[in-house]
Amino acid sequence: MTAFIVDSPAYSYLTDTVSHTGYYNCRKCVTRGEYEDTNVAFNDFDAAIRTDEGFRRQDQEEHHRGRSPLEDLPEIDMVKNFPYD
């Protein structure tokens, strides 16, 4: 598997992470979003990059709702194999 090309709701479902409307929903970094009108915006351009290892350890607890079965497959990078659609 090279990549999962999915929209934001499907990403949350497959990875068991918060939805695309949550404060901690960024797939690529570990920042907290802020609501602007009806959207969550990520304005911290110096935020730490999310890694596969950190994802699997659930370093940012607020990003996770549980544990994805995909984490049982070591060949899948839980960050790099989920590019934005």
N, C-alpha and C positions, 0 to 999 in steps of 0.2 A: 504494500500500500504506500503510495507516494503522498497523497493528500486527501483530506476530506473537504470537499467544496460544499459547504452548507451555509444556510442563512443563520442569523443569530439565534432564533428560537431552537433550531435543530442543534446548533453547537451546545447550547445549555443542556438540552436533553441528552445528547451523546456523552458529554463530559461531566454531567451531574454538577453543573455550576450555576450560579445565580443567573437570572434572566437578563436579557439585554436592557431592561429598564432599571437594573440594580446599580447601586453606587460602585460596586466592586466587580463590574462585568468585563473590564478590559482583558482581552485574550493575550495581549503581548507585554503588558507591564503591570506593576503592582501599585498603581495609584488609586486614589478614591475619587470618583467622579462627583460632579456638582450638577444639580438640575438647573438648566437654562430653558425657560419656557416649558416645553413638554419633553425635552430630551436630556439625557445625561451627557455631559461634556467632560472631557479629560484635558485639563489645562496645565498639568504638571509635566512639562516637556523634559524634565530631568529625572523622571521616575525610574526606578530600577526595572530592568528587563526581566520578564517572567521566564523561567527556565523549566525544562522538563523535570529536572530533579526537584526543584522547588514546588512545582505543580504536584508531583507525586507525594511529596512530604506534606503538602497542604500548608506551606509556609504562610500564606495569606488565607486564614480560615474563612474570612468573609466572602471570598470568591467561590467557595465550595458549598454544596448542599449535601454531598455524600461522596462516595467513591465510585468512579466509572469502571465498568467491566473492561473497558479498553486499556486500563492501566495494567491489566494482567498480561498484556502483549508488549514485551520489551522492545520490539522493533518499531513501535509507534511512539513518536515524540509528541507528547500531549500539547506542545506549543507549536513547533514548526510544522507538524502535519495538519494544522488547522488554519490555513491562510484565510484572510478575509475574502468574501465572495464578491 
